Amino acid sequence: MELTAPATDRDTDERPAATRPTATRPTGRRDTDGMAVAAFVLGLVGLLVLNIVLGPIAIVLASIALWRGTARRGRALLGLGLGVADLVVLVTLMSMDDTVSWSLTL
């Protein structure tokens, strides 16, 4: 029975800790998944409020997530579609009111 961990290359490496190679995770994968989810949520919320701000943000986040190769491709595509829908809703309601802003009061 062995009570200590077996020696690894890292334990026997004589170099200073700052210069040793470290195990790295694929950078960006988790970040792009978060961007895809954020794009979806912002696009969904943007249909109701602040669509002039949230729509373009959702489009940018979804585009970056797709460009970086997110694992949540479907969610990024939904965020992209909802971001575009935000802007379409804004333009439609603005043209109905003939103003730069819109409201649903009649």
URPEBEL-V948625 format. One record per residue. N is the residue number from 1. PHI is phi in whole degrees, 0 to 359 (* if undefined). PSI is psi in radians with two decimals (999 if undefined). OMEGA is omega in degrees with one decimal (NA if undefined). Layout:
BEGIN
{{N:PHI:PSI:OMEGA} {N:PHI:PSI:OMEGA}}
END
This chain:
BEGIN
{{1:*:2.30:-177.3} {2:253:2.20:-176.9} {3:262:-0.19:179.3} {4:247:2.74:178.6} {5:288:2.50:178.8} {6:295:2.61:179.7} {7:291:2.40:177.0} {8:245:3.02:177.4} {9:300:-0.60:-179.3} {10:294:-0.64:-179.1} {11:288:-0.56:-176.6} {12:264:-0.04:-179.4} {13:288:2.23:-176.1} {14:274:-0.19:-177.6} {15:290:2.72:175.0} {16:299:2.66:-175.6} {17:302:-0.58:-177.8} {18:291:-0.42:-177.3} {19:257:-0.07:178.0} {20:287:2.51:174.4} {21:292:2.44:-179.7} {22:245:2.72:175.4} {23:287:2.19:-178.4} {24:243:2.58:174.3} {25:269:2.75:177.7} {26:299:2.02:-176.9} {27:286:2.47:174.6} {28:94:-0.39:-176.6} {29:297:-0.83:-180.0} {30:291:-0.63:178.7} {31:295:-0.73:-179.0} {32:290:-0.57:175.2} {33:296:-0.70:176.5} {34:295:-0.66:177.4} {35:295:-0.69:179.3} {36:296:-0.76:178.9} {37:293:-0.74:179.1} {38:297:-0.69:177.9} {39:298:-0.73:178.8} {40:297:-0.84:-177.7} {41:295:-0.79:-179.9} {42:295:-0.66:176.9} {43:295:-0.67:179.0} {44:292:-0.81:179.2} {45:293:-0.60:-179.4} {46:296:-0.35:176.0} {47:294:-0.44:-176.7} {48:259:-0.75:-176.0} {49:222:2.65:173.7} {50:50:0.71:-176.8} {51:292:-0.36:177.4} {52:289:-0.40:179.2} {53:260:-0.86:-173.2} {54:287:-0.53:179.2} {55:299:-0.96:178.6} {56:297:-0.62:177.8} {57:296:-0.74:178.3} {58:297:-0.69:180.0} {59:295:-0.78:-179.1} {60:295:-0.82:-179.7} {61:298:-0.73:179.6} {62:294:-0.69:179.5} {63:295:-0.75:178.9} {64:295:-0.75:-179.6} {65:298:-0.74:178.8} {66:292:-0.68:-178.7} {67:294:-0.63:179.4} {68:277:-0.13:176.0} {69:83:1.04:-179.7} {70:290:2.67:175.1} {71:282:-0.34:179.6} {72:261:1.02:-176.5} {73:299:-0.71:179.8} {74:297:-0.72:179.5} {75:292:-0.64:177.2} {76:293:-0.70:177.7} {77:295:-0.67:175.5} {78:296:-0.72:177.2} {79:298:-0.70:177.4} {80:296:-0.81:178.5} {81:296:-0.72:179.1} {82:291:-0.62:176.2} {83:297:-0.74:176.4} {84:294:-0.71:178.4} {85:297:-0.62:175.9} {86:303:-0.81:-178.7} {87:290:-0.60:177.0} {88:294:-0.74:177.4} {89:298:-0.75:179.6} {90:300:-0.85:-178.9} {91:296:-0.71:179.7} {92:297:-0.85:-178.8} {93:290:-0.56:175.8} {94:292:-0.65:-179.9} {95:288:-0.48:176.9} {96:288:-0.58:-179.2} {97:268:-0.26:-174.2} {98:57:0.68:177.0} {99:226:3.03:178.1} {100:280:-0.44:177.0} {101:249:3.02:-179.9} {102:222:2.75:172.4} {103:210:2.72:-177.5} {104:266:0.09:178.5} {105:284:2.41:-178.2} {106:252:999:NA}}
END
